[in-house]
């Protein structure tokens, strides 16, 4: 008997059908071998999303497995649950994660960014954690481009709308502007939550016979094939036609879903729960089942729909927002319904947990899907590929550029003025003023190298969180650049007084089938892994986003790092602003006068070129350990890492933040000293009475320290180079982006 006749298929299925859905001919052949028959059209749709790059990580998982994914304070290994979980003591844990919504944001910037925020928040509260902070990492083309202005405005509006309406503070972020992101912006959203360690929820199904229930919004046609046909391919002339694949978000519905979900978990009625994000019901049913080798019997006829004529294929692949799939303990269904009714959150039984490992799906009384869950998921039967790789040809040209001779040049004041108003360096006030950073009143400080959020549940304790990646460095040296991204993220939380404990990552790259792109990816993974091992910051999980390119541009490799640090005593939180007139200014760390990939060189040469700054992980660890000791012993008053724009921009930012000037005397006023972006350097200030103690501590650890000046006056003075009132600098710095956006 022909097994294919046992299941109902809306359309005929051929290898051409599979290709149209994003599968390869080889993958379609493998599906035939697994099933021993031709799949139904709905089954093929399920395979297309579950085996897409976005869901299966088929081109990245072998590399990801080389990262440190357990140990330290981690309570779950990376990838096992909806988000990472880090023990912070006293019976509490922090859940945090970062993910991309790049392609949707390029097509529909408001909804793309908004639903990116909504999705990452759901990953947090499905763990049972209440979200306490949101961050982002953004990349756009040059800001003098009208399309970039449109995308930036839409993305910022989308982020602020969702976060502000939902009621989570957006406490930090980063943004760069480079030509390579003209067509393909990057929108990475991060969320952080807190949960009692004995009140966490699992994304694994359990309990044969337990009811499977859908919570939240009804299912519509928005987002169909968002994972497989939008997020897993490059932009081309047909991209505009993909607008219907972008989801539509409702932050008010999500707020109700949050409260209902947390109460359900605390009431002990949940046996397993997962956000219905990418791939919708297809993903949640298969992944939850596969984790415990169970199955599900699902009836699509009872799924609440926005449009009643939806096919099984459409229902299974819809990525409508604000939905959860939950397995409820069979004897606690009434309690679950009571809680959901209290919060006005729809809840509907759509199936039952089975013991056969098979996903059974029916529509209109006919079986349309009968698939082994394990064959669909990451770590099961989903393909895992090794891709060809080779060193990019462009590195021969960029590494040959003579930055050493440029570093010896004598700078002019115009260089400083160009850099201070550069959109990548200038104040992001136009952006962050649209975000509510204080809702829930947990935010302690945003005037630091990382955001500091109070943990009200543990008096005296706080966390520091930061997103970071200089993708220009990764473009010029994928290994060094990725290691530097981890190092700077760690350095930033250290500058607030926090000890780095774990990271989440969002790996944004071009086409993995391009050997040069895959080389970038492999090397970046190596650099990230080595840095994480050095700082003892294991990877809690995250996201890989490939295919970030158009017909004109491939983005710079952008391995965004979300770093978590712990502050044991909120009374020792450090900020970066100058404090008192007369305070000593010192540079602590390792000076190499490097200009490769710098903002200065972009201005001077008109391109991103040169060798990326050296990343010596031993030097970086030495710096961070000693900086934490200086802060813990209350020996310093401010700390700010030297990053984009170099020493001059670092000093300017400290002056602007405090309204205080300074007078600095350098051994030589060269471009390399003033604008170089060498890693592992921090500007600190302290009372003169502590100078001997600080210098001795640094000497004991072989950590270079150079006294360069004092705080005071109304101008930023670099003797022999710059003498400019702080108020004038602030005016340029704070209005640069708003002036561009309004013209």
N, C-alpha and C positions, 0 to 999 in steps of 0.2 A: 504494500500500500504506500502511495506517495505521502510522506509525512507532511509535506507542505500544505496538503488539503485539510489537515486537521485544524489549522489556524486560519483566521480570516485576515485577508490583506486588502487594503483599500485600493492599492495600485500595484501593477506588475513591477517586480524587482529584477534588475539586471546589473551588471557591472557598471554600466553607464549611470544608472541611478545612484549607485554607491559613490561614484566620482563626483556627481553633482552635489552630494551631501558632504564632501570633503574627505572621503576615504580613498585610499589608493587601491589599485587593482590587487596588489599583494595582500592588503588587509581584507579585502572582500573575499579573496580565496581562503584566507585563514578563517573567516567567519563561517563560510560554507563547511570547512573541515570541522570546526567546533560543533556546529549544529547538526551536521549530517543531512542538511536540507537547505532549501532556499529560505532566507528570512522573510518575514512579512515586512511590509513597508514601515510599520511602526517599529518593529524590531530593528530594522536597518537604521531608522532614525535614532533609536536609543544607542546603538553601537556608534553612530557618527558623532554623537555628543560625548559619550563616555570615553571613546578612543581619540577624541580631539586632543590637541596639545594642551589646551586650557585645562582639561579635566584629568588627563592620564599622565601628563608630564613625560610622554613617551620618548622625547628627545633629550630630556634633562635628568631623569631620575637616577641614572647610573652615576652621574657626576654629583648629584645632590647627596647621595649616600656616602660620599667621602667627607662630608662636613661633620663636625662634632655635633651630634643631634640628641645627646643625653648627658647626664651628669650635672655637676654643680647643684644649683637650686631647682632644677627642672623636676616637676612632678609627673609629667607625661613626656614621652619621647616625641620628637618632631613628627608631625603628620598623623598622629594617632587620633587626635580630637579636632574639634572645630577651631581651636586656637591654642597657643602655648600657655603653659601654666607654671608660674614661678613662685616658690615658697618664700614669703617675706617674714615668716615667724609669727608667733602668737596665734596660730591657728588660721592665718589668712594667706591668700595667694593672689598674685596679679595675673590676670589673663590678658594677653596682648597679641596683636597680629597686624600685618600690613598686606594689602593686596592692591592690584592695579585695576583701573577701569579706563585704560588708554583709548582703545578703539571706539567704544561708545561715546567718549567725551570728544573725540575728534569729529564725530558725525552730529551729535546733539549735545553740546557742551553742558548745558544746564542739567538735563536729566541724566546724562552720562556721569557727571561728577556727583550729583545728588544720590543716585542709586549706588554709586561706589561707596559713599559714606554709609548709606543704609545697610548695604551688604556686610561691611566690616563690623558694624555695630551688632548685627545679628549673630555673627560668629562669636562675639564676646558674650552676649547674654544667653546664647544657647549653652554656654558653659555653666550657667548659673550666676555669672558675674554681672554686677551692675556697672555699666560704663561710667567712667569718671573723667575721661579725657579723650580728645581726638587730635590727630596731627595729620599733616600731609606733606607730600614731596611732589613738586610740580616742575615740568619742563615745557618751554614754549619756544617758538621761533623768535627772531628779533622783534622787538616791540614797536619798531617803526613800520611794521607790516600791518595792514588793515585786518587781515585774517587773524593774525596773532591777537590783536586787540579784541576782536570778536570772541575768540576762544577763551582768552584770559577772563574777560568780563563774564562770560557764561559759566565757566568753571567755578570761579570764585563765588558767583551768585548761587550756583547749585550747592556748593559745599556749605556756604553760610546758611542758606535756606533750610537744608535738611538738619544740620547740626543745631542751629538755633531753635527751630521748631521742636525738634526731638528733646532738646534740653541737655546737651552735652557740651562742655566747653572745648573750643578749639584752641589749644594752648601753644602750638608750635608748628613749624614747618620750614621748608626751604624752597627756593625757586631759582632756576637758571634760565637764561635766554641765549639760545644758539641756533644758527641756521638749520642744523640737522633736524630740529624738531618742528620745522615750519608746517609740514603736512601731518605729522604724527606726534602730537603732544603727549606727554606722560602725566597721568593723574594717578598717584599712589596715595591711598588713604590708610591711615593707621588708627586703631582704637585700643584703649586700655580700660580694663575693668577690675573690680575687686570682688572676691568671693571667699567665704569660709571654706577651708579645705575639706570639711565634711559635708558641704552642701553643693558640690560640683555635680554636673550632669555629664553623661556620656553620649557620644554620637553612635553608639553601638546598639543595635536592636537586641532585645532579650525577651524570654518568656513565650514559649510556643502557646498560641491561643490568645495572646494579648491583642487587644484591638489596636489598629493603626489609624491614627486620626490626623486630619489636616487642620491646622490652626491659622487664623488670620484671614487675609483678603481672599476674594474669589479669584479664579484663574481665567486669564484672558489670552489674547493672541500676542501680547507684547513680549518681546525678548526671545521669540522662537529662533533657534540657531544662533543666539548671541555667543555661545561658547565655541561652536564648531565653524561657523561660516563668517563671523565677524572678528572674534578675538584670535582666531587661529589662521589668519591669512594677511597678506600685505594689502595696502591701499592701492586701488587702481581706478580706472575710469568708471567702474560699476559700484564703487563704494557708496556713493550717494543713495543708491537703491537699497542699501542695507539699513536705512533709518528705522524701519519697523522692527528691527531686531534689538533696538535700544529699549530698555525697560523704562517704566514710568513709576516714580516713587511717591509715597504718601507718608511723610514723617509723623503725622498725628496718629495714623493707624499703627505705625511702628512703635510709638510710645505706649499705646495700649497693649500691643503685643509684648513689649518688654515687661510691663508690670504683670501681665497674666503669666508669662513664661517663668519669671522668677518666683512668683507665688506657687505655681504648679510644682516647680522643682523643690522649693522649701517645704511644700506639703507632702512630698514623697510619693506623688502619684505618677511621676515620669519614670519609665523603664529605659528610655532612650529618646533623644531628640536631635534633629539636625535642621539647620537653615536650608530652605529651598532656594538656593542661589543659582549658580551656573548649572544648566541642564535640568533644573526644576525637579519634578517628580521622578524623572529618570535617575537623577543623581542620588537623591535622598533615599529612595527605596533600595537601590542596589548597594550603595556604600554602607548604609546602616545594616543591611542584611549580611553583607560579605564579612564585616568585622567579626561576627560571631558564627559564621557559616550557617546562617539561617536563611529562610525565604520569606516571601510575602504573597498573599492573595489579595489583589487590589481590584476594586470595581470602580471604573471611571464614571459610571453613570451617576454616582452619588457625589462626585467632586463638585463643589459649588463653582458655577461658571458665570462669566459675564456675558458670554454669547452662547446660546444653547445649541447651535449647530456645529460646535467644534468637534473635530475628528479625534480619534485616539492619539494619532500622531501629534496633533497640535497640543492636546492636553499634557501629554508626556514630556514635550519639549518646551512648553511655555516657561519663561523665566519671570512671570509676574512677581512683583515684590511683596514684602511683608507677609510671607507665608512660612510656616514651619511644618515639618512632618514629625509627629510624636508617637511613640509607642507607650500606651498607658497601661498600668497594672490593671488587670481585668476586674479586680474587685474595688477599684477606685475610680471608675468611670464617672459615677455620679458626682464625686467631689471635683473631678476635672471640669465637668460641664458647669458646675456651680461657680467655680473660680472664673472660667472664661465668660460666663454670663455677667458676673460682677463687673468685669472690665469691658464688656460689650465687644468681646472678641469671638467671632464665629468659630465653632468647633464641630467637626463632622467626622464620623467614622467612615473610612473608605476601604478598610480591609482588615486582615488578620495576619499575625506572625505564624509562619509555618516552619516545619523542621527539615524541609527537603533542599534548602539552598537555592530554590528556584523562585524567580519573580514571575508570578502569574498575573496577567492583566486582561480584564475583559471590558468590552464596550458594546452597548446595545445587546447584551446577552451573548456575545460572541467573544471567544478568546482571541486576542490580537497579539499577545506577547507571552512567551514561555522561555525564559532565558536564565541560565546559571549566573547568579550574581557575581561569583568570584571571577568569571571570565571577563567581566566588564570593567573591573576596577584596577586602580594603581596597586601594584604589588601582587595582583592575581594573574589573570590571563591577558591583561592589556599589554600591547607590544612595548618593548623597551629597546631602543635603538642606540647603537654606537655610530656617530657621524664622523665623516671625514673632517680633518682640520689642517690648516696650514697658516703660517705666520702671514699676516696681511702685508701686501706689497707697500702700502703707504707708509709703513713704519721705517722703511729705508730713507724716505725723504724727511719725515718729521724728526727722526733721531739725528740726522746729519745737520740740522739747523744749528747755527753757531750762537747759542744763547750766552755763552761765556763772554763773548765780546760785547754783547748788548748789556750784560750785567755790569760792565765797567763804565758804561756811559754816565755822564752827569745828568740827572733829571732836571726838568724844568717844572715850574709851578703848574703849568697847563696840564701836565701828566696827572697830577693829583686831582685837579678839577674834573678831568675826564673820567677818572676812576670813581670818584665819590658820587657822580651822577649816573654811572653805568647802571642799568636796570638790575643786573645780577648783584651788584653791591649796594645800591641805594636802598633807603628805607622802604620796607614793604608795608608802610602804614596804610596806603590806599587799599591794600588787601586785608590786613588783619583787623582793621577797624570795622570791617563787615562781619567779623566773627565775634561771637560772645565768648570771651575767655574766662569769665568769672561765674557763670551760672553754676549753682550747687555750692559755691563758695569754698571749694577745695583748693583752688589755684593759689599758691603761695607767691610764686615769682615767675614772671616772663622776662625779667631784665637780667637774664643770665645766658650762658652759652647753651643751656638746655632748660626746658620748662620744669618747674618744680611743683608737684601736686601733693598736698597734705593727705595723709592717711588718717582720717578722723577716727577710724576704728581702733587705731593703735596710737595713743597719745604720744606726741613727740617725734613720730616717724613720718617720713615723706619719701616720695620717689622722684627721680629725675628721668625725663624721657626726651628723646631727640631723634629726628630723622636726618640722615646725612649721606651724601655721595657727591664728590666732584667727578663728574663723568668725563671731563676733559682729561684728567689724569688717567682714567681707565682706557680712554681712547688711545693715549700715547703709550701706555704700558698696562695692559689688562691686569697683570699680577699685582704690580705696585699700586695701581689705582684702587683695586678692590681692597687690598690690605689697608691702604690709606683711608678708605671709607669707614672701615671698622675702627681704625685707630682714632680718626677724628671724632667719630660718634662717641667713642669711649672717653676721649679727651674732653669733649664738651660736657658730658655728665660729671666727669671728675672736677671740672672747673666750678661746678656748683657745690662740690663737697660730697658727691655721691660715688659709691663704689659700683662700677659696671658689673652686671651679673648675667645678662643674657641678651641675645638679639633676635629680631625677626627680620626677614629680608624680602625685598621685591626686586626680582632680577629681570630688568628690561633690556632686551636685545633684539637684533634684527632677525633675518631668516636663518634658522638653524641648519638648513640644507646648503647654505653657503659656507664652504670650508673656512673662510677667513672669519666669519661671524662665530662659527663654532670654536675656533681657536680662542677668540676673545672670551667666550663663555667658559671654556675649560680653564684658562689661565686665571680668570676672575674667581672661579670657585676655589682654585688652589690658594690664591692670595687671601681670600676671605677665610678659608679654613685655617690657614697658618696663623692669621691674626686672632681669630677666635680662640684658638688653642693657647696662644701666648697670653691673652687677657682673661682666660677662663670664662668666656662668655659664649656658651653653647647656643646653637641655633634652635629656636623653639618651633620654627615653621615659617611659612610665608607663601610666596607666589612666584611663579616663573611666567613672564610675558614675552613670548617670542613674536616674530613677524612685525616688529615695530619699524616699518619702513614703507616708503612709497616708491613711485617710479623715479622720483628725483633724489630722494635722500634715504639713507639708513641712519637711525639714531646712533649717537655715541653709546657704547655699552654702559648701562646705568644700573649697577647693582646697589640699589638703595638700602640702607641699613636703618632699622629702627632699634635704638638702644634703650635698655632699661637699667637704671642705677638705683641703689638704695641709700637713703640718708637716715642714719640712726638717730640724729639729734637735729631737729629743725632749728635750733638756736645757732647752728654752725653752717647754715646755708650761705653760700658765697655768690655774689653777683659780680658783674664786670665793670660797673661804673666807678669812676674815681670817687674817693671818699673825702679826704681832708687835705687842705692846702699844706704843702710841705712834705707830704708823703713821698717816699722814695719810689721811683719807677725802675723796675728791673726786667730784663728779658732772661727767662730761664729756659734752657733747652739748647738745641743743636742748630747752629747757623751755617747754611751752605750757599746762600745767595742764589737760589735756583729760580729760574724764570719759565721753565718749560710748562706749557699749559696754563700760564698765569693770565690774569685779567690784563695786566700791563702789556704782555706780549700780544694779546688779542688786539689791543689798541695800537701798539707800535707796528706789528707786522700784518695786521688785518686778518689773522687766522690763528687757529689753535695748532701750535707746532712746538718742536723742541722735545727734549726728554722729560718725562714726568719726574717730579721730585722724588728723591730717594726715600724709601720707607724702611728704616731700620727698626725692627720691632723690639729689639733689646733696648735701644735708646728710648723708644716710646714708653715702654713699661717702666723704665727707670724714672722718666719724667712724671708719669702718672702716680706711681707709688709715692714719690717725694712730695708731689703737689697735695695729695691726700693727707700726708703727714703735716704739711705746713698749715693746711686748713683745720685739721683736727686739733692742732696745738694753738690755734687762733693767732698765728704769727703773721698772716697776711690779711689785707682788707679787700682786695679785689683780684680777680683772675679772668683773663680773656685770651683765648687761643688766637694765634696769628694764622689767618687763613687767606681767603680771597682778597687780593689787593695788598697783602703784606703788612709790614710794620706800620706804615703811615695810616692805612685804613683802620687797623686795630686801635691805634691811638686816637684817631678821629672818633671812632665809635664809643670809646670810653669817655671822651670829652663831651660828645653829644648827649650821652645818657645821663651825665652828671651835671652838665652846664659849667664844668670847670675846665680851665685850660691846663697846659703843661709846658715845660721847657725841657727839650731832649737834646743831648749832644752825643752824636755818633762818632766813632773813630774815623769813618769816611762816609761821605754822602754820595753813594753810587746808586744806580737803579737797582742793582741786586740787593743791596742792604735795605733800601726803602720800600721796594715793591716786590721783592722776592717772596716766593711762597713755600719755602722749605718747611717740612713737617716737624713735628715734635718740638714746638716752641710755644711759650705762653708768656704774656706780659702780666706781671703781678705788681701790686703796690703794697707798701707796708710802712709802719712807723720807723723812723730812723733808729730808734732804740733797739729794734729787733734785727738790724742789719747784720751784725756779727754772728748772731745765732743762725740766721738764715744762710749766710755764706758758708759757715762751717758745716751745716747740714748738707748743703749741696756739694761741698768739697769732699766730704766723707763718702758720698755716693758717686763721685766722678760725674756730677751733673753740672754742666756749664751754667754760670750766672754772670750777667753783665749789668752793672748799674748804668742806666742811661739818662736819668733825669729826675725831675721832681714835679709834683702836682702843684698847680697854682696859676693865677692870672686869668685873663679872659680870652686868651688866644692859644691856639695850638702852634707851638714853636718847635721846629726841628732846626737847630742852629745852623745857619749857613745855607738853608734850603727853603724853609717855609715859615711864614709868620702870618697867621690868618685868624681873625676873631672866630670863636666857636659859634656864635650866633649866625655868622655868614655861612659857615660850613653846614650848620643844621638846616638852614633855609634851602640850600642846594640839595642836601641829602634827603630831606623829608618830602620834598615836593617834586622830585625828579620823575617818578612814575606817574603821579597824578597829572602832572603837566603833559606828559605824553598821551595819557589815556583820554584827556579832555580836549586834545587838539586834533 
